[in-house]
């Protein structure tokens, strides 16, 4: 809740607005940015201002009375050299459908907007500044290269992740050495590693479940909780099962139901990754931000950002296979979209999970981008 909106509610002559501010909104600690001046206290995991699934404030007072963040959502606003960029947060079901269901490669249009949007807190890059040792003058080239790899439909998605992981490992090493020329040459070099050594499926499942449990120890939203229950039900998972036993059932569901669908609709996850790369300013990340973001997004290395991306994809794929195991021949796009928006609400909106994810990966020997990319290739059972 931004300061302007909060104070507008408190000072409103409308008693219901004053009541909403006093009953449902709480001031954040002193020193918090004005865009996060207060928070709306959730009620049973839902905004208390919803009526029949719709915003009561919007219905009664109009869009101009929405808090800045609600007005901007599900759009993310970034500024690169002063140019406003907009992309979508897939925690919104309709945004997830818009991003994922178009078979055409995702593209980003240039053009003037009729009205200047309320940004709801933006992140910034100025390519004439060096930040954290990264050559931000190559920001555009770096993001274009990453997206080009992700959109290379001549190879499987896991191969694209392997190629991107190889590039990120190389770029990270060059950042440490400080050679701008080598960085630029690496962006122009064709990534060749398309065949990461598969991990065992039991190991992959154990790592992914560790990541999920690591988030569940703090919070998990109802949407993802439902997807996780489907994973357990689809794999007939009991407390007595070993990961080797789960791997056998997982492999069968993957081969019979998940792979045939996703092979014909691989653009869904491709578009998801491309939108993520654009929205998070991958692989550099922002120099400054007005949003409340996690340490990896704000200050993480190129390698850290890739490992988090790979962990996100591995979780989504694993839970989607669980949905396929449960729904079998009826498994389709709606199930993957549900997994994605449920995941985004519980994981991508968390400022504590990305650093925790890196810890869990490191504990399992996944310390570089290559081994993180291998998590996205279904291993041998």
Protein Blocks (a to p, Z undefined) as FASTA:
>chain_A
ZZklmmmmmmpcblklmmmmmmmpccddehiafklmbccddeehiafkbgghiafklmmn
ojklpcfklmmpccdcddeehiacddddfkbmklmmmmmmpmbacdddedddfbacdeki
aadddfkbceehiafklmmmmmmmmmmmmmmmkbcfklmmmmmmmmmmmmmmmmmnopak
lmmmmmmpccfblcdcdddfklmmmmmmmmmmmmmmmoccfklmmmmmmmmmmnopafkb
cfklmmmmmmmmmmmmmmmmmmmmmmmmmmmmmmmmmmnopakbpfbdcbdcdfklmmpc
fklmmmmmmmmmmmmmmmmmmmmmmnmmmgcfklmmmmmmmmmmmmmmpcklmmmmmmmm
mmnopabfklmmmmmpccdZZ
